Amino acid sequence: MDYKEILDKIEKVLEGNAHLDDLAKRGRDPFKVLISTILSARTKDANTKAATDKLFAKYNTPQLIAQGDIEELENLIRQSGFYRVKAARIKDVSKIILNDYNGKVPEDYEELIALPGVGSKTANCVLVYGFNVPAIPVDTHVHRISNRLGWVKTKKPEETEKALSKIIPKEQWIRINRIFVKFGQQICVPINPKHQLCPIEDICPKDFTMENEMKKARERRKNQ
Ligand code: SF4
């Protein structure tokens, strides 16, 4: 399969930039990408962007966030949801970056995932959007679309990352998250995907197995 050609076709029909892509285009700042990705948990891009802008207008370095007043941090990031947990987390992470890494975010996957609350997706986002290093951050869009396309047959995002890294040429890794996040927001959306607008409908098996199994598991849990 020519993954480059497929990604090119999708990219052509997409509009605008997703939040992290936009951040990277405005100047690579690994610390901002790291904090913004932590803020992005369980919320939409628009909320993440608003919270990031508000926070960084006042606190834009590890030192400032590490020493910031927790209630003020909570207020600044309130729009991202779960703001108490997230404020504590960004403060902890900033302290470690400041004390253990001399205020500079490490450009290393293992060091990144050792930070509190930083998982594989966040570490890979920092590598891709903060440092321009090839990696495949697998969020809900990348996981869903890769399964629908039949590129992977996986249950969890971590499995998708491993499976994709085996089949996609490394020079295309850096594009996958950027393209699939926008594709997942604009066309291959979670509910009622817009197949009629899709530029790759002719090669898509529309495999919804993973989503159907997740739905069934949710229903089983509800009925227990
Ligand atoms: S055909 Fe439908 S399911 Fe397949 S990639 Fe396009 S929008 Fe998604």
Boltz pocket constraint, residues with backbone or C-beta under 6 A from the ligand:
constraints:
  - pocket:
      binder: B
      contacts: [[A, 145], [A, 148], [A, 149], [A, 187], [A, 188], [A, 189], [A, 193], [A, 194], [A, 195], [A, 198], [A, 199], [A, 200], [A, 201], [A, 204], [A, 205], [A, 206]]
      max_distance: 6.0
